């Protein structure tokens, strides 16, 4: 009996420790974003993720599936003057079926007054997935999703009510909007860089709690390679420290750089330059 319990405990430890101790944060804005007529707000679809990468045995044979703490795709409204970001609609049904990567989804959005129209579909089309369904259950799920999301919808940004809209109404609104109110993805991402990761709902203490020291160490020594996690540590941990504590953090980075030689020093100085300057700017 003791042997059996030991084996079970060993298996539990093995598989629960098969994910990185570092959390990665990310968000990705999809193509298709549009302005309102006043150019004060932008409607867009984006995916956001928080995950721990697979390590060890869980990486094989396909590189491993991350352990997701957050995996969402939503329709957002962004007020550029107030830097206010709000979720209008969640595509949970689609994410429960497929990945949230922007390459998998074709998004159409139109923004008129208080209404935002939207339509979303797989880039390869619903019929392709139906023809490649692996089972009757899979085929049924795809058919249900196709029936729901081949329709176009409108959402009232005031009361958040969602309604199905006629295809011709959507087509007219969409064509007019993309001709006059389409926003470049690079421009939008630049504006969104001023929105804190906490406002995206990516709060470290809620997702993967650990001490300030551990988060600071993994950031300033470059252990965590996720750039957005480093940014979150700056915004949610380091920014709250005193001037003296921030100076101490910079001193530790300087000392670490001096302890390295050759290629390792070059890599550290190069990849940590932006992080160093961002911390320094807090003084």
N, C-alpha and C positions, 0 to 999 in steps of 0.2 A: 504494500500500500504506500509506504514511504517513497519507494522507488518511483511509483506512478506519479505521485504528487510532485516529486523532484523533477521528473521529465516534463510535466505540464508547466511547472514554474519556469523551467529552462526554456521551453518553447515560447512562453509568454514574454520572457525577457528578450529573447532573440528577436521576435517580431515587433515588439514595441520599441526596440532600440534600433530598428532598421530604417529610421528616418533621421535626417539631419537635425542637429540641435539648434540650427539657425532657421528662422522663419524668413521666407521671401515674400515681399509685397509687390504688387504690380497692378496697374490699370491700363487699359488699351481702348482708345477711342476709335470707333468704327467710321468708315467713310459714310457720307450722306448727311452730315450736320448742316443745319440751316439757321439763318438769322430770323428774327421777327422783322416786321417792316421798319421799326424804329431803330434797328441795330443795337438794341440794349440787352437782348436775351438770345441765347442759342439753344436749340433743341438738338440732341444727339443721342446715339446709343453707345454705351461703353460697357466693357467687361472689367470686373475687378476680381483679384485673386489674392489669397494669402495661403501659403502652403509650405510644407517641409519636404524637401527633395528626398527621394528614396536613396538609401545607401546600403552597402553590403549585399546580402543575399537578395534583397527585394529589387535590386537594380537589374537582375537577369530575368529573362533573356532579352527584353526589349528596352532596357535602360531604366525601367521601373516607373510606376505611377506614383506621383507625389501624394502626400497626405494633405488633402485640402481642408483648410480651416474656413475659408470663404471661397466660393466660386459662383459668381453672379453675373448676369447680363441684364441691363436695365435701360429704359428710356429716361434721359435726364433733361432737366432744364437748368441752364446756367445764366444767372444775372451777372453780366460782366462789370457793372458798376459797383455792386456790393460784394462781388466774388462769392455769391450765394449759389450753392449747388443743391438741387433737390431731385429726388427720385419720383418719376411720374408713373412708371409701369415696370413691373418685373417680368422677365421672360423665364420664369422658373420651369415651366413645362418643357421648354426647349433645352435648357441646360441639364435637366434631368435625363434628357435623351442624348444630347451631343455636347461637345466641348464649346466653350464660349469664345474661342479664337475668332477674330474678325474675318479671317480668310474663309470661314465656313458660312458666313451669313451675308446676305444682300439686303441692305436697309434702304427704305424710301421714307422720307419725312417731308411734310409740308407744314408751315407755320402761318396761320392766319388769325389775327386778333387774339381771342382767348382760346382758340382751338388749335390743337396740334394733331395732324393726321399722320398715321404711320402704317407701314406694311413691312413685314420681314419674311424672308424665305431662305432656304439653303442655296448657296451659290450654284450648286450642281442641279438644283431642282428637286422637287418632291418625288417625281416619277423615277428618277435615278435611284433614290434610296428605296423606293418600293420594289423596284426590279432586283435590288441586291439585298433584300431582307433575308435574314438568316433563319427565320422561323415564323410560324403563324402568329405568335405573340408579338414579334418584332414588327411584322407587317401590319398588324392591327394598331399598334401604337403609332406607327408612321401615318397610317390612314387617318387616325383621329387628330393628329397634329396638323396634317395637311388640311383637313376639313376646317379646323379652327383658324389656321394662320394664312390660308390663301385669301381670306377676307381682309379688308382694310378697316381700320378703326380710327376714331377720333377721341381725344381726351380733352376735357375742359380743365384748363390749368387753374381755375378758381376753385371748383368743387371736386376735381379729380374724377369726375364721372366718365366712364368709357362706353362708347357706343359704336356699333357696326355702321359703316357708311357705304353708300352705293359706289360701285367701282368707277363710274363716270365722274362722280363728284370728286373722288380722290384723285383721279387722273388729271382733271383740270387744275385742282389746287396744287398738285405736285409739279406739274409742268411749269406753271407760273412761278412757283417758289424757287425751283432750281435755276431758272433763268435770271432771277433778280437777287435772291437771298442766300445762295450757296456760299459756305465759308470754307476756306482752305484749311485742310487738316493741320498743317504746320502752324498756321496762325492760331488755331484753336488750342492746340497743345501748348503753345507758348503762354497763352492766357491762363490755361489751367494749371500751369506750373506754379502759379501764385496761390492756388487753393491748397490748403493743408491736407495731409493724408488723413487726419482725423475727420475732416469734413467729407472725405470720401467714405467714412465709416471704417477706416483701417487704423484702429487704435491698438497699439502693442499690448497694453495691459489687459485688454479684453480678449485678444486673440491668442497670445502666448506669453503669459506673465513670467517675468524673471526680474532679478534685481537690476537696478540702474547700473551698477558696476559691470555686470555681465554684458548688458547691451552696449555700454560705452567701450568696453574692451574689444568686443567683436567688431565694433565699428572702426575704432582708431587704429587697430592693428590689421585691419583688412581681412579678418577671418570670414565675415559675412560678405559675400560678393554681390548681394542684391543692392543696387543703387537706391531703390526706393525705400528699402528698409533702413539704409544709412540715413536717408533724408528724414524718415520717421523718427529715428533716434535723435537727430538734431532737433526736430520740432517738438518732440514729446518728452525728451529726457534732458539733453544737454542745454537747451534753451532756458530751462528752469533753474539751472545752476548759477551760483554766484560768480562774479567776475574772477575772484581768486580761484575758484574751482575750474573755471574755463581755462584760465592761464595754466593751471596745473595739467589739464588735459593736453594742451598744446605742447607743453614741456615734455610730456611723456611721448608724444609723437616725434618730437625732435630727437629725443634720446634713442627711440627705437630706430629711427632712420640712421643715426650715427653708428648704431650697433651692427648694421648690415653692411655687406660689401658687394662689389661687382654688380652682377645682373639683378640680384635680389634687392639691392638698394635702389637701382634704377627703376625697377618695377614698382616698388613700394612708393617711391617719390612721385612717379608718374600717375599711378592709379589712385593715390590718396590726395593728390594736389587739391582737387575741388572740395573734398571733405575738409581738409585742413583750412582752406580759405573760408569756407562756410562757417566753420567753428570760430575762426578768428574774427569774422564779421559780427559775431555776437557780443564782442567786447565793447 
